[in-house]
Amino acid sequence: MPAPHSPTSRAARAVPAVLKTEDRLDDVTSSSPVFVVEDDPNLTELLRSHLTELGFTTEATASGHAALARLAVGPCAMVLLDLGLPDLDGVALLTALRARGDATPVIVLTARDAIEERVAALAAGADDYVTKPFETDELVARIRAVLRRHDAHIKDTLRLGGIQIERPGGEVFVRGRRLHMAPREASLLEVLLGGARRVLYRDALMQAIFGDDEAGFNALEALVSRLRKRLADVDAGIVIHTVRGVGYLATDDIE
């Protein structure tokens, strides 16, 4: 929403008609759209026009419920979120998004500038908080920074099916919920996801999991069996295939 007693043009006062070359975001553009969730149509149009000039594709909605439905069916590069939506408070939207394990970067763009509003939005999962009216240069810099952090995080994350492994540390999550595993099961899962959709040789797996311990292939087979059961119990969406006499292959369960 526009700031109280402030025209929409002030909220978007820094969106220029012509962009400087150095303002472009060529290093962080994505085929996934930036999703503008804002109920002021004029501000939405200005933001979309600006982002298109920067090289992004965009989508938009004025509905919080529609935003949640859209984010459930496909990825977005980022969400620019107004808190004062007509049908769902932005903080409630953020809470629901993060609760289902969606890590899409979110920058809040809002007229609410009270410290308690900032704290609530950041605690709910916002990656940044920008108050209206905003300066274009600052918004561009914040978009750059959030996308850089997100890209670095993605590179340190393994994903397959409903499983996500955070590195370093090796924490395992199933659809956003932490899964506690025995150390060797977790190690095997991490190795399999690191080589997902490729056949991993038994000898290499033995060395990675058991090191110099005197363990035979039977120990590896037993470990794979336990891991399969563990993944099935939590509906992880992963299948571990046996390539007889060679090794193992991890895929999504739809492949």
N, C-alpha and C positions, 0 to 999 in steps of 0.2 A: 504494500500500500504506500501511497505517497506520504511524506511526513506531514503531520498536522500543521495547518496554516501555511503549508509550503506547496507551490504549484508543482506539477509533475516535472516541468522543465528544470526546476531546481534540483530535483532528485537525480535527474540525468544530465545535469548542467555541463558535465565535462565530456559528453559524447560528441566528438567533432564530426563535421561533415566530411573532412578529408583526413585520413590517418597518415602520420609520418611513417616512413619506412622502418624506423627503429622500434615502432610500436607493435609491429607484426609479431605473431607468436609462431613463426615457422618451426621452431625447435620443439614445440609442445602440442602442435595441432594433432588431431586424432580423427579417425574415421567415425568414431562414436560421437553422437551429438552432445553439445552442451544443452542441458534441459533447464529452461527458464520457468520457474514456478512463481508466478506473480499475477495479481488480479488487476493491476493497472495496465490496460491495453496499450496506452501510449508509451509507458516505460518499457513494457515488453517489446514493442516494436523497435524502439531505440536500441535496446540491448541486443536484440537479434541482428539488427542491421550492423551494429558495431562489431559483433563477434564474427559475422560473415566476412566482413572486411579483413579480420584477423586470420581468416582461413578455416574457421570452424563451421561445421554444420550445426544447426540448432533445431530444437523443438520447444514447445511452450504449452502451458496450461495454466488456468486460473484456479484449478480445483486441487486440493490436497489429496482427496481420495483418488482422483484420476492420476495424479502423480505417482502414488503408491502402486496403482495398477500398472502403469507404464513401466516403472522401474522393475517390476516383477517379471517382465517378459523379455528384457534385453538390456545390454549395458549402455550406460551413458558415460561420457568423459568426465562430466561434472554436473552438479546441480547448483543453480543460483536460486536461492530460496527466500521468498518473503515470508515473514512470520505471521502477518495478519491476513491469512486467507479466509474467504467467506465460509468455508465448510469444515475446515480442520486447522487447528492451530499449528504453526510451523514446528514448534517444539514437539508436539505430539507426533507429527509426521516423522521427524528425525528419530524419535524414540522407537517408533514402529519399524523404520528402515533398518536401524542398527540391530534391533532385536532379532530380525530375521537373517542377520549375517551379511547384509549389503554394505560394502565398504566404499561405495561411490563417493568421491570427494564432494563436500557440500560447503559452499560459501553462503552465509546468510547476508542478504541485502535488505535492510529494514530501517524504519524510522525510530524504532525503539532503541534508546541509547542509555537506559538505566543499567547500572552495573549488575543488578540481579538478573536482568534479561540476558545480558551477555553471558553471565555465568551459567544460567539455565541452558542456553543454546549450546554452549561449548561442552557442558557436561552431558548433554543429550547426544553429542556426536558430531557437531559442526566442526569443520576444519579451520574455518576463519569466520570473522564477523565484521561486516562493513556497514556503517550507518549512512543513511541518506540525509542530505545530498552527498554524493561521493565524487571524488576526482577520478577521471579516467586513468591517469597515470598510476594512481594508487591501486585501482581495481586490476589493471593489467599486471602490475607487479605482484599482486596477491594471487592472481590466477596462475602466473608463472611459478611462483613459489609452491603453491599447493600441488600443482601437477608434477613438479619436480620431485617433491617428497613422496607423492603417491607412486610415481614411476619407480623410484628407488626402492620403495617398499615392495612393489609387485615383483621386482627382479629378485628379491630375497624370499619370495613365497612360492611354494610348490602347490599346484592344484590339479586334481583329477577327480571326476565324479563330484561327490559332495564333500570331498576331503580337501583340507587346506593345511599345509605345514609351514609354520613361520620359522625363518632362519635369520640369524643364528638362534639357537635355543631348542629348536625341534618341537615346539608346542604343536599339538595336533588338534584340529577343529573339524567337526562334522556339521556343515550348514550353520556355522557360526557358534556352535557350542563346543566347549573344551572337552576333549576325549582323553582320559587318562589311560595310558598303555604301559605294559611292561617294557623295560628299556630295549631289549632286543627286538621285540615286535615293532616298536617305534622306529628303531634303526633300519629294520628291513623295509618298512613302509616308506621311509624317506628315500632309501636307495631305489626302490621300485618306482616311486614317483619322479625321482630325478632322471630316470631312464624310461619314463612312461612311453608306451606304444613301441618299445624296442625290446628285443629279446636280450635278457641279461644272463650271461653265462654263470653256471653253478660255481665254478672256481672263483670267479670275481666276487660273487655274493658271499661265498664262504670266507674269503679274505676280509671283505668289508664288515661282515657281521661278527665273525668269530676270531678274526686275527690269527694269532699264533696258537690259540687253544686247540687241543687235539679233539676235533669234532669231525664226524663223517657226514656224508651226504644225508644220512638218515636224520641227523639233527636239523639240517636245513629243511628237509621235507616236513618234519614235525612242526618247526617254527612257521613255515608257510601255512600249514593246516590250521594252526591256532590263529594266525593272522586272518585267514579267510573267514573263520567263524566269527572273530571279533568284528570284522567289517560287515558281515552279514547281519549280525545282531543289531547294528546301529544303522542299517540301510545306507551304507556309505556310497553306493553307486559305483563300486569298483569291482572288476573281476580280475583275479590273478590266474592266468593261464599257465599250464605246464607244457613246456615244449620238450617232449620226452627225450631224455639223453643229452639235452643241451642246457636248458635253464628255465627261466620264467619270464612272463610278459604281463604287464599290468595295463588294462584298458578301462574305459568307461563301460558300464554294464550294457549300454545300448549298442556297442560296436560288435 
